[in-house]
Amino acid sequence: MSTADPTRRPRRRLDLSLIAWLTVIWMLLWSGPTWGNLVSGVLVAIALCLVFPLPAVDLALRLRPLGIMRLAGYLVYDMVASSVTVTRQALGGRRRPAAVIAVQLRCRTDLMTAATAVAVSCVPGGALVEVNGATLYLHMSDADDPDAVRRTRRDAWRLEALVVRAFGTRAEIARVAVDPGPVPPAPPPDPDEPPPRKDPQR
């Protein structure tokens, strides 16, 4: 009876699901899906799999073409719309208070949390500050507007649902199908904090 040699080097193998996932991450990091990002992402993913071979693991990753198309389309739309909004705010000249808000995700797996965090950080104006477990901490402007705070949380949950419906399992899809419930109102301003200074020229 033969026993496995513990000193044997891990066998170099190409895991198609891992290559696909690394390619998607690469495209998101390089500002969206383009043919150049797709080709370079595949090459980088193959190189990583060959240079740093991993033991066979279950990533719980499912590739759903329709969900991937919906996610890509929403990201492109959101990038354009958010860029217009950020530009309008910058040209408006009005100083708006900023804050960091917490968004509790419904899907608790590390893979879906990381994918949602990457998707949120790709959108202009959606500055990701920290990820703690299944909670994203986002920096946003218009913190004095409760509706803007609610919209920011809703947008993050919408991206989470799109990511899960593109790559998640059926159990994860069922989890994000549940409405997260009413968004808590924004906290009142700190009475000890001095009011923002007004521009004397305005």
C-alpha positions as CSV (number, residue, x, y, z in Angstrom):
1,M,0.0,0.0,0.0
2,S,1.6,3.3,-1.1
3,T,1.4,6.4,1.0
4,A,1.5,10.0,-0.2
5,D,4.9,11.6,-0.1
6,P,4.5,14.8,2.1
7,T,7.5,16.3,0.3
8,R,5.9,16.1,-3.1
9,R,5.5,19.5,-4.7
10,P,1.9,20.5,-5.5
11,R,0.9,19.5,-9.0
12,R,0.6,22.5,-11.4
13,R,-3.0,22.5,-12.6
14,L,-5.2,25.0,-14.3
15,D,-8.5,25.5,-12.6
16,L,-10.9,27.1,-15.0
17,S,-13.2,28.5,-12.4
18,L,-10.2,30.0,-10.5
19,I,-8.9,31.5,-13.8
20,A,-12.3,33.0,-14.6
21,W,-12.6,34.5,-11.1
22,L,-9.1,36.0,-11.2
23,T,-9.8,37.4,-14.6
24,V,-13.0,39.1,-13.3
25,I,-11.1,40.6,-10.4
26,W,-8.4,41.8,-12.7
27,M,-10.9,43.6,-15.0
28,L,-12.6,45.2,-12.0
29,L,-9.3,46.5,-10.7
30,W,-8.5,47.9,-14.1
31,S,-11.7,50.0,-14.5
32,G,-14.0,47.6,-16.1
33,P,-14.5,45.0,-18.9
34,T,-12.5,45.6,-22.1
35,W,-10.9,43.2,-24.5
36,G,-7.4,44.3,-23.4
37,N,-8.3,43.7,-19.7
38,L,-9.8,40.4,-20.6
39,V,-6.8,39.0,-22.5
40,S,-4.3,40.4,-19.9
41,G,-6.4,39.1,-17.0
42,V,-6.5,35.6,-18.5
43,L,-2.7,35.6,-19.0
44,V,-2.1,36.9,-15.5
45,A,-4.5,34.3,-14.0
46,I,-2.8,31.4,-15.9
47,A,0.7,32.6,-14.8
48,L,-0.5,32.8,-11.2
49,C,-1.9,29.3,-11.3
50,L,1.3,27.9,-12.8
51,V,3.8,29.8,-10.6
52,F,1.8,29.5,-7.4
53,P,-0.1,26.1,-7.6
54,L,-2.8,25.6,-5.0
55,P,-4.4,22.4,-3.8
56,A,-7.8,21.6,-5.1
57,V,-10.3,23.7,-3.1
58,D,-14.0,24.4,-3.6
59,L,-14.4,28.1,-4.2
60,A,-18.2,27.8,-4.2
61,L,-18.1,29.8,-7.4
62,R,-20.7,29.6,-10.1
63,L,-20.4,31.4,-13.4
64,R,-23.9,32.6,-14.5
65,P,-23.6,34.3,-17.9
66,L,-26.8,36.3,-17.6
67,G,-25.9,37.5,-14.1
68,I,-22.4,38.5,-15.3
69,M,-23.9,40.5,-18.1
70,R,-26.3,42.3,-15.8
71,L,-23.5,43.0,-13.3
72,A,-21.2,44.4,-16.1
73,G,-24.0,46.5,-17.5
74,Y,-24.9,48.0,-14.1
75,L,-21.3,48.7,-13.4
76,V,-20.8,50.6,-16.6
77,Y,-24.1,52.6,-16.1
78,D,-23.2,53.3,-12.4
79,M,-19.7,54.5,-13.3
80,V,-21.0,57.0,-15.8
81,A,-23.9,58.2,-13.6
82,S,-21.6,58.5,-10.6
83,S,-18.9,60.3,-12.5
84,V,-21.5,62.9,-13.6
85,T,-22.7,63.3,-10.1
86,V,-19.2,63.7,-8.6
87,T,-18.3,66.2,-11.3
88,R,-21.4,68.3,-10.7
89,Q,-20.7,68.4,-7.0
90,A,-17.1,69.4,-7.5
91,L,-18.1,72.2,-9.9
92,G,-20.9,73.4,-7.6
93,G,-18.5,74.8,-5.1
94,R,-20.7,73.9,-2.1
95,R,-18.9,72.1,0.7
96,R,-20.8,69.1,1.9
97,P,-20.2,67.2,5.1
98,A,-18.7,63.8,4.7
99,A,-18.9,60.7,6.9
100,V,-18.2,57.0,7.0
101,I,-21.2,54.7,7.1
102,A,-21.5,51.0,7.8
103,V,-23.3,48.7,5.4
104,Q,-24.1,45.2,6.7
105,L,-24.1,42.7,3.8
106,R,-26.6,39.8,3.7
107,C,-24.2,37.3,2.3
108,R,-21.5,36.3,4.8
109,T,-19.1,34.3,2.7
110,D,-15.6,35.8,2.3
111,L,-15.7,35.3,-1.5
112,M,-18.9,37.3,-2.1
113,T,-17.9,39.9,0.5
114,A,-14.6,40.5,-1.3
115,A,-16.3,40.7,-4.7
116,T,-18.9,43.1,-3.5
117,A,-16.1,45.3,-1.9
118,V,-14.2,45.4,-5.2
119,A,-17.4,46.3,-7.2
120,V,-18.3,49.1,-4.8
121,S,-14.7,50.5,-4.9
122,C,-14.9,50.6,-8.7
123,V,-17.7,53.1,-8.7
124,P,-16.7,56.8,-8.5
125,G,-17.8,58.3,-5.2
126,G,-18.0,54.9,-3.5
127,A,-14.8,55.1,-1.5
128,L,-14.3,51.9,0.4
129,V,-12.6,52.6,3.7
130,E,-12.6,49.2,5.5
131,V,-14.0,45.7,5.3
132,N,-14.7,44.0,8.7
133,G,-16.3,40.6,8.4
134,A,-19.4,41.1,6.3
135,T,-19.6,44.9,7.0
136,L,-18.4,47.5,4.5
137,Y,-17.4,50.9,5.7
138,L,-18.0,53.5,3.0
139,H,-16.9,57.1,2.8
140,M,-19.6,59.4,1.4
141,S,-20.5,63.0,1.0
142,D,-23.9,64.6,1.6
143,A,-23.8,63.0,5.0
144,D,-26.3,65.6,6.3
145,D,-28.9,64.3,3.9
146,P,-30.7,61.2,5.3
147,D,-32.0,60.3,1.8
148,A,-28.4,60.2,0.4
149,V,-27.3,57.9,3.2
150,R,-30.2,55.6,2.5
151,R,-29.4,55.6,-1.2
152,T,-25.7,54.8,-0.6
153,R,-26.7,51.7,1.5
154,R,-29.3,50.6,-1.1
155,D,-26.8,51.0,-3.9
156,A,-24.3,48.8,-2.0
157,W,-27.0,46.1,-1.4
158,R,-28.0,46.3,-5.1
159,L,-24.4,45.6,-6.1
160,E,-24.2,42.8,-3.6
161,A,-27.2,41.1,-5.1
162,L,-25.9,41.5,-8.6
163,V,-22.5,40.0,-7.7
164,V,-24.1,37.1,-5.9
165,R,-26.5,36.4,-8.8
166,A,-23.5,36.4,-11.1
167,F,-21.1,34.2,-9.1
168,G,-22.9,32.9,-6.0
169,T,-24.6,29.6,-5.1
170,R,-28.3,29.1,-4.9
171,A,-28.2,29.4,-1.1
172,E,-26.4,32.8,-1.4
173,I,-28.9,34.0,-4.1
174,A,-31.8,33.1,-1.8
175,R,-30.1,35.0,1.0
176,V,-29.7,38.3,-1.0
177,A,-33.3,37.9,-2.3
178,V,-34.5,38.9,1.2
179,D,-35.0,42.6,1.7
180,P,-32.5,44.0,4.2
181,G,-35.3,45.9,5.9
182,P,-35.7,49.6,6.5
183,V,-32.5,51.6,6.5
184,P,-31.9,53.3,9.9
185,P,-32.0,57.1,9.7
186,A,-28.8,59.0,9.7
187,P,-27.5,59.9,13.2
188,P,-28.2,63.5,14.2
189,P,-25.3,66.0,14.0
190,D,-23.0,66.3,17.0
191,P,-23.9,69.4,19.0
192,D,-20.3,69.8,20.0
193,E,-19.1,70.0,16.5
194,P,-18.7,73.5,15.2
195,P,-20.8,74.4,12.1
196,P,-19.1,74.5,8.7
197,R,-17.5,77.8,7.9
198,K,-19.3,79.8,5.2
199,D,-17.4,81.2,2.3
200,P,-17.5,85.1,2.7
201,Q,-17.5,85.5,-1.1
202,R,-20.7,83.6,-1.6
